[in-house]
Amino acid sequence: MQKQKVLFVCIHNSARSQMAEAWLNHFCGEQFEAESAGLSPGTLNPLVVKVMQEVGIDISHKQTQAVSDLVEAAKRYTYVVTVCDESSAERCPVFPGIAAQLHWGFPDPSALTGTEDEKLAKTREIRDLIKAQIEKWCQER
């Protein structure tokens, strides 16, 4: 059986989409092949790297990539899942041959304020929200 390809999209490909990609490959790697991209790629969020390492998933080697590069490469996906806010999700390009486009909005770790410890705590909450959504989705498939 061929794996279903899933693309997770957010603004900078620095946090939410990276976590979603890692969780899907972790929990359902035998069924899905996930990758992630951003509308305006930035750099990987170090707090996200840290909170994922806390749960045994190392994404420190990941690079951010642009959605536009994947469109130009004519990549095909079974699912494209936007994990940013709704207005940003509307900017996501249409991919050829998509079976389904989904939107799962999560808070943006790069927009967090407070002390380092407060930002880490909030980033853990976002990590756990994404994990719960991925686990639920895997069980439904």
TORPA-4810 file (N, C-alpha, C, O; in nm, 3 decimals):
<nodes>
NODE_1_0.084_-0.118_0.000_0.000_0.000_0.000_0.089_0.125_0.000_0.182_0.137_0.081_M
NODE_2_0.060_0.217_-0.091_0.137_0.341_-0.099_0.093_0.438_0.010_-0.026_0.452_0.039_Q
NODE_3_0.191_0.504_0.069_0.160_0.601_0.174_0.087_0.722_0.115_0.116_0.766_0.004_K
NODE_4_-0.007_0.776_0.193_-0.074_0.899_0.156_0.018_1.015_0.193_0.074_1.020_0.303_Q
NODE_5_0.032_1.109_0.100_0.121_1.224_0.124_0.041_1.339_0.184_-0.067_1.375_0.136_K
NODE_6_0.097_1.397_0.291_0.032_1.505_0.363_0.130_1.622_0.373_0.247_1.605_0.406_V
NODE_7_0.079_1.741_0.343_0.158_1.863_0.358_0.094_1.950_0.464_-0.025_1.982_0.456_L
NODE_8_0.172_1.989_0.564_0.127_2.083_0.667_0.184_2.220_0.633_0.303_2.235_0.606_F
NODE_9_0.095_2.321_0.633_0.135_2.456_0.594_0.104_2.554_0.706_-0.004_2.551_0.765_V
NODE_10_0.201_2.642_0.734_0.178_2.757_0.822_0.253_2.876_0.763_0.301_2.868_0.649_C
NODE_11_0.265_2.982_0.836_0.325_3.103_0.782_0.475_3.085_0.753_0.519_3.101_0.639_I
NODE_12_0.553_3.052_0.856_0.698_3.050_0.843_0.760_2.912_0.838_0.881_2.899_0.821_H
NODE_13_0.679_2.807_0.853_0.731_2.670_0.859_0.836_2.657_0.969_0.932_2.582_0.957_N
NODE_14_0.814_2.732_1.078_0.913_2.732_1.186_0.864_2.664_1.312_0.944_2.637_1.402_S
NODE_15_0.733_2.634_1.321_0.681_2.582_1.447_0.566_2.483_1.426_0.587_2.362_1.429_A
NODE_16_0.445_2.535_1.405_0.325_2.450_1.400_0.333_2.342_1.292_0.307_2.225_1.320_R
NODE_17_0.367_2.381_1.172_0.371_2.282_1.063_0.483_2.180_1.086_0.469_2.063_1.051_S
NODE_18_0.594_2.225_1.143_0.705_2.133_1.174_0.663_2.031_1.279_0.694_1.912_1.268_Q
NODE_19_0.591_2.078_1.383_0.545_1.985_1.487_0.443_1.887_1.431_0.449_1.767_1.461_M
NODE_20_0.350_1.936_1.349_0.248_1.848_1.291_0.313_1.741_1.202_0.277_1.624_1.209_A
NODE_21_0.409_1.783_1.120_0.482_1.688_1.036_0.548_1.580_1.121_0.536_1.461_1.093_E
NODE_22_0.619_1.623_1.225_0.690_1.528_1.311_0.594_1.432_1.380_0.620_1.312_1.386_A
NODE_23_0.483_1.485_1.432_0.387_1.398_1.501_0.324_1.298_1.406_0.310_1.180_1.440_W
NODE_24_0.285_1.342_1.286_0.221_1.248_1.193_0.319_1.139_1.152_0.283_1.021_1.148_L
NODE_25_0.442_1.176_1.121_0.541_1.074_1.084_0.570_0.982_1.202_0.600_0.864_1.182_N
NODE_26_0.562_1.033_1.324_0.586_0.953_1.445_0.473_0.854_1.470_0.498_0.735_1.493_H
NODE_27_0.349_0.901_1.466_0.235_0.816_1.500_0.183_0.732_1.384_0.137_0.619_1.405_F
NODE_28_0.189_0.782_1.264_0.126_0.714_1.151_0.218_0.702_1.031_0.172_0.704_0.917_C
NODE_29_0.348_0.690_1.055_0.445_0.685_0.948_0.428_0.570_0.852_0.475_0.576_0.739_G
NODE_30_0.362_0.464_0.896_0.339_0.350_0.806_0.227_0.379_0.706_0.219_0.315_0.602_E
NODE_31_0.141_0.473_0.737_0.026_0.506_0.652_0.044_0.638_0.578_-0.005_0.654_0.466_Q
NODE_32_0.113_0.733_0.640_0.128_0.867_0.583_0.275_0.904_0.569_0.361_0.856_0.643_F
NODE_33_0.302_0.991_0.473_0.432_1.053_0.458_0.409_1.204_0.464_0.351_1.263_0.373_E
NODE_34_0.453_1.264_0.573_0.425_1.406_0.596_0.547_1.492_0.567_0.661_1.450_0.588_A
NODE_35_0.520_1.612_0.520_0.621_1.716_0.512_0.553_1.848_0.543_0.431_1.854_0.558_E
NODE_36_0.631_1.954_0.553_0.574_2.082_0.590_0.641_2.193_0.510_0.751_2.178_0.457_S
NODE_37_0.570_2.307_0.503_0.621_2.422_0.430_0.553_2.548_0.483_0.454_2.540_0.556_A
NODE_38_0.609_2.663_0.446_0.554_2.790_0.491_0.524_2.883_0.376_0.584_2.872_0.269_G
NODE_39_0.431_2.974_0.400_0.398_3.075_0.299_0.515_3.172_0.283_0.544_3.216_0.172_L
NODE_40_0.581_3.205_0.392_0.701_3.291_0.393_0.800_3.226_0.489_0.810_3.268_0.604_S
NODE_41_0.874_3.125_0.444_0.957_3.048_0.535_1.058_3.134_0.613_1.117_3.228_0.561_P
NODE_42_1.073_3.096_0.739_1.166_3.164_0.827_1.272_3.068_0.875_1.326_2.989_0.796_G
NODE_43_1.303_3.073_1.002_1.399_2.981_1.062_1.327_2.900_1.170_1.229_2.945_1.230_T
NODE_44_1.376_2.782_1.193_1.316_2.692_1.291_1.318_2.756_1.429_1.420_2.808_1.474_L
NODE_45_1.203_2.752_1.496_1.187_2.813_1.627_1.261_2.726_1.732_1.226_2.610_1.749_N
NODE_46_1.360_2.782_1.801_1.435_2.702_1.899_1.351_2.649_2.015_1.381_2.544_2.070_P
NODE_47_1.245_2.722_2.053_1.158_2.672_2.159_1.084_2.547_2.114_1.063_2.454_2.192_L
NODE_48_1.045_2.545_1.989_0.976_2.428_1.933_1.071_2.308_1.928_1.033_2.197_1.964_V
NODE_49_1.193_2.332_1.885_1.294_2.225_1.884_1.308_2.167_2.024_1.312_2.046_2.043_V
NODE_50_1.316_2.256_2.123_1.335_2.213_2.262_1.216_2.132_2.314_1.236_2.026_2.372_K
NODE_51_1.093_2.179_2.293_0.978_2.106_2.348_0.954_1.975_2.275_0.900_1.881_2.333_V
NODE_52_0.994_1.966_2.148_0.982_1.838_2.079_1.089_1.741_2.129_1.062_1.621_2.142_M
NODE_53_1.209_1.791_2.158_1.314_1.705_2.214_1.272_1.651_2.350_1.309_1.539_2.387_Q
NODE_54_1.195_1.729_2.425_1.147_1.683_2.556_1.062_1.557_2.546_1.054_1.480_2.642_E
NODE_55_0.998_1.537_2.432_0.914_1.418_2.413_0.980_1.316_2.320_0.915_1.225_2.269_V
NODE_56_1.111_1.332_2.300_1.188_1.234_2.226_1.185_1.247_2.075_1.221_1.153_2.004_G
NODE_57_1.144_1.363_2.024_1.142_1.383_1.879_1.238_1.496_1.845_1.221_1.610_1.890_I
NODE_58_1.338_1.464_1.764_1.441_1.562_1.728_1.410_1.621_1.591_1.418_1.552_1.489_D
NODE_59_1.375_1.749_1.588_1.352_1.817_1.461_1.461_1.921_1.434_1.446_2.003_1.344_I
NODE_60_1.568_1.917_1.510_1.673_2.019_1.499_1.740_2.020_1.361_1.796_2.122_1.320_S
NODE_61_1.735_1.910_1.292_1.798_1.898_1.160_1.708_1.951_1.047_1.753_1.964_0.933_H
NODE_62_1.584_1.980_1.078_1.488_2.021_0.975_1.519_2.160_0.921_1.567_2.247_0.994_K
NODE_63_1.492_2.179_0.795_1.505_2.308_0.730_1.364_2.357_0.695_1.275_2.276_0.670_Q
NODE_64_1.345_2.487_0.693_1.216_2.541_0.649_1.216_2.543_0.496_1.321_2.551_0.432_T
NODE_65_1.096_2.534_0.441_1.083_2.540_0.295_0.958_2.617_0.256_0.866_2.632_0.336_Q
NODE_66_0.957_2.664_0.134_0.848_2.747_0.085_0.742_2.663_0.014_0.773_2.572_-0.062_A
NODE_67_0.617_2.695_0.042_0.505_2.630_-0.027_0.519_2.651_-0.178_0.494_2.559_-0.256_V
NODE_68_0.558_2.771_-0.218_0.568_2.802_-0.361_0.666_2.709_-0.432_0.645_2.674_-0.549_S
NODE_69_0.774_2.667_-0.363_0.869_2.574_-0.424_0.805_2.438_-0.450_0.834_2.373_-0.550_D
NODE_70_0.717_2.397_-0.360_0.649_2.268_-0.377_0.546_2.275_-0.490_0.527_2.179_-0.564_L
NODE_71_0.480_2.390_-0.503_0.385_2.409_-0.613_0.460_2.404_-0.745_0.418_2.335_-0.839_V
NODE_72_0.571_2.477_-0.753_0.651_2.480_-0.876_0.704_2.342_-0.911_0.718_2.309_-1.029_E
NODE_73_0.735_2.262_-0.812_0.784_2.125_-0.834_0.671_2.029_-0.870_0.695_1.911_-0.894_A
NODE_74_0.547_2.080_-0.872_0.427_2.000_-0.905_0.412_1.880_-0.813_0.368_1.773_-0.855_A
NODE_75_0.447_1.899_-0.687_0.428_1.791_-0.589_0.280_1.767_-0.569_0.199_1.860_-0.575_K
NODE_76_0.244_1.644_-0.545_0.104_1.607_-0.524_0.086_1.552_-0.383_0.170_1.478_-0.332_R
NODE_77_-0.027_1.589_-0.323_-0.057_1.548_-0.186_-0.200_1.496_-0.179_-0.289_1.540_-0.252_Y
NODE_78_-0.220_1.401_-0.089_-0.354_1.353_-0.061_-0.427_1.455_0.024_-0.547_1.478_0.007_T
NODE_79_-0.354_1.515_0.116_-0.409_1.617_0.207_-0.312_1.734_0.217_-0.191_1.716_0.225_Y
NODE_80_-0.367_1.855_0.217_-0.293_1.974_0.253_-0.366_2.030_0.375_-0.484_2.063_0.368_V
NODE_81_-0.292_2.041_0.486_-0.351_2.083_0.613_-0.288_2.215_0.656_-0.168_2.221_0.684_V
NODE_82_-0.368_2.321_0.661_-0.317_2.448_0.712_-0.333_2.448_0.863_-0.438_2.411_0.917_T
NODE_83_-0.227_2.490_0.931_-0.228_2.490_1.078_-0.210_2.631_1.133_-0.183_2.649_1.252_V
NODE_84_-0.226_2.729_1.048_-0.215_2.869_1.088_-0.355_2.927_1.108_-0.454_2.854_1.103_C
NODE_85_-0.362_3.058_1.129_-0.493_3.120_1.144_-0.567_3.119_1.009_-0.505_3.104_0.904_D
NODE_86_-0.697_3.135_1.015_-0.782_3.122_0.897_-0.747_3.219_0.785_-0.746_3.180_0.668_E
NODE_87_-0.719_3.346_0.817_-0.689_3.442_0.712_-0.559_3.408_0.641_-0.548_3.429_0.520_S
NODE_88_-0.461_3.356_0.712_-0.336_3.313_0.649_-0.358_3.188_0.566_-0.298_3.173_0.459_S
NODE_89_-0.444_3.099_0.612_-0.473_2.976_0.539_-0.533_3.006_0.403_-0.511_2.930_0.307_A
NODE_90_-0.608_3.114_0.392_-0.669_3.152_0.265_-0.564_3.187_0.160_-0.594_3.183_0.040_E
NODE_91_-0.443_3.220_0.201_-0.335_3.253_0.108_-0.265_3.129_0.053_-0.180_3.140_-0.035_R
NODE_92_-0.301_3.013_0.103_-0.236_2.890_0.061_-0.273_2.859_-0.084_-0.391_2.861_-0.119_C
NODE_93_-0.174_2.830_-0.168_-0.206_2.801_-0.308_-0.277_2.667_-0.322_-0.272_2.582_-0.233_P
NODE_94_-0.340_2.651_-0.434_-0.408_2.525_-0.465_-0.306_2.431_-0.528_-0.236_2.467_-0.622_V
NODE_95_-0.300_2.310_-0.476_-0.210_2.210_-0.531_-0.286_2.122_-0.629_-0.402_2.090_-0.605_F
NODE_96_-0.222_2.082_-0.738_-0.290_1.994_-0.834_-0.316_1.856_-0.772_-0.231_1.802_-0.701_P
NODE_97_-0.432_1.802_-0.799_-0.464_1.666_-0.759_-0.492_1.645_-0.612_-0.487_1.531_-0.565_G
NODE_98_-0.521_1.750_-0.536_-0.548_1.734_-0.394_-0.683_1.666_-0.373_-0.783_1.704_-0.434_I
NODE_99_-0.684_1.567_-0.287_-0.810_1.502_-0.252_-0.883_1.583_-0.145_-1.006_1.589_-0.144_A
NODE_100_-0.807_1.645_-0.055_-0.872_1.718_0.054_-0.781_1.828_0.107_-0.661_1.810_0.122_A
NODE_101_-0.842_1.944_0.135_-0.771_2.051_0.203_-0.840_2.072_0.337_-0.961_2.094_0.343_Q
NODE_102_-0.762_2.066_0.444_-0.814_2.076_0.580_-0.753_2.198_0.649_-0.644_2.243_0.614_L
NODE_103_-0.825_2.250_0.748_-0.771_2.360_0.828_-0.783_2.326_0.976_-0.893_2.302_1.027_H
NODE_104_-0.668_2.324_1.043_-0.663_2.305_1.187_-0.585_2.424_1.244_-0.462_2.424_1.239_W
NODE_105_-0.654_2.522_1.295_-0.587_2.640_1.348_-0.529_2.618_1.486_-0.596_2.568_1.576_G
NODE_106_-0.403_2.655_1.503_-0.335_2.648_1.632_-0.269_2.783_1.660_-0.233_2.854_1.566_F
NODE_107_-0.252_2.818_1.787_-0.180_2.942_1.820_-0.037_2.938_1.766_0.022_2.831_1.752_P
NODE_108_0.017_3.054_1.737_0.152_3.066_1.681_0.256_3.083_1.791_0.255_3.185_1.860_D
NODE_109_0.345_2.986_1.809_0.449_2.999_1.912_0.538_3.122_1.893_0.590_3.176_1.991_P
NODE_110_0.556_3.166_1.771_0.642_3.283_1.749_0.578_3.413_1.797_0.646_3.514_1.811_S
NODE_111_0.448_3.410_1.822_0.377_3.529_1.870_0.366_3.534_2.022_0.308_3.628_2.077_A
NODE_112_0.421_3.435_2.090_0.410_3.429_2.236_0.492_3.538_2.302_0.599_3.576_2.254_L
NODE_113_0.440_3.586_2.414_0.512_3.687_2.492_0.532_3.634_2.634_0.472_3.535_2.674_T
NODE_114_0.617_3.702_2.709_0.643_3.663_2.846_0.787_3.623_2.864_0.872_3.644_2.777_G
NODE_115_0.813_3.564_2.979_0.949_3.517_3.009_0.977_3.392_2.926_0.886_3.334_2.866_T
NODE_116_1.101_3.352_2.924_1.140_3.230_2.852_1.062_3.110_2.905_1.014_3.028_2.827_E
NODE_117_1.048_3.099_3.037_0.973_2.987_3.096_0.826_2.992_3.058_0.765_2.888_3.032_D
NODE_118_0.768_3.111_3.055_0.626_3.125_3.015_0.608_3.086_2.869_0.511_3.018_2.834_E
NODE_119_0.700_3.129_2.784_0.691_3.094_2.641_0.708_2.943_2.621_0.640_2.883_2.538_K
NODE_120_0.799_2.883_2.697_0.818_2.738_2.689_0.691_2.665_2.731_0.651_2.569_2.665_L
NODE_121_0.629_2.708_2.839_0.506_2.644_2.887_0.395_2.654_2.783_0.324_2.556_2.758_A
NODE_122_0.381_2.771_2.723_0.277_2.788_2.620_0.309_2.708_2.494_0.218_2.656_2.429_K
NODE_123_0.437_2.698_2.460_0.478_2.619_2.344_0.449_2.471_2.368_0.408_2.400_2.276_T
NODE_124_0.468_2.425_2.491_0.433_2.286_2.526_0.283_2.262_2.508_0.242_2.157_2.459_R
NODE_125_0.202_2.360_2.549_0.057_2.347_2.532_0.020_2.335_2.384_-0.063_2.252_2.347_E
NODE_126_0.081_2.416_2.301_0.055_2.409_2.156_0.101_2.275_2.101_0.031_2.213_2.021_I
NODE_127_0.220_2.230_2.143_0.271_2.099_2.101_0.170_1.989_2.135_0.142_1.902_2.053_R
NODE_128_0.115_1.995_2.256_0.021_1.893_2.300_-0.113_1.901_2.227_-0.177_1.799_2.203_D
NODE_129_-0.156_2.023_2.191_-0.278_2.038_2.111_-0.260_1.975_1.973_-0.348_1.904_1.924_L
NODE_130_-0.146_2.001_1.913_-0.117_1.944_1.780_-0.108_1.792_1.790_-0.161_1.721_1.705_I
NODE_131_-0.041_1.743_1.893_-0.028_1.599_1.913_-0.167_1.534_1.924_-0.193_1.432_1.861_K
NODE_132_-0.255_1.593_2.004_-0.390_1.537_2.023_-0.467_1.534_1.891_-0.537_1.437_1.862_A
NODE_133_-0.455_1.641_1.812_-0.525_1.646_1.683_-0.471_1.539_1.588_-0.548_1.473_1.518_Q
NODE_134_-0.340_1.521_1.586_-0.278_1.420_1.499_-0.319_1.280_1.544_-0.354_1.196_1.460_I
NODE_135_-0.315_1.254_1.673_-0.355_1.121_1.723_-0.500_1.091_1.685_-0.531_0.981_1.641_E
NODE_136_-0.587_1.188_1.703_-0.729_1.170_1.669_-0.744_1.143_1.520_-0.818_1.052_1.480_K
NODE_137_-0.675_1.219_1.438_-0.685_1.203_1.293_-0.633_1.067_1.248_-0.692_1.003_1.161_W
NODE_138_-0.523_1.022_1.309_-0.468_0.890_1.277_-0.569_0.778_1.309_-0.584_0.683_1.233_C
NODE_139_-0.637_0.792_1.423_-0.735_0.690_1.462_-0.855_0.685_1.368_-0.916_0.580_1.348_Q
NODE_140_-0.888_0.802_1.310_-1.002_0.809_1.218_-0.969_0.753_1.081_-1.061_0.725_1.004_E
NODE_141_-0.846_0.737_1.048_-0.807_0.693_0.913_-0.795_0.545_0.908_-0.763_0.490_0.802_R
</nodes>
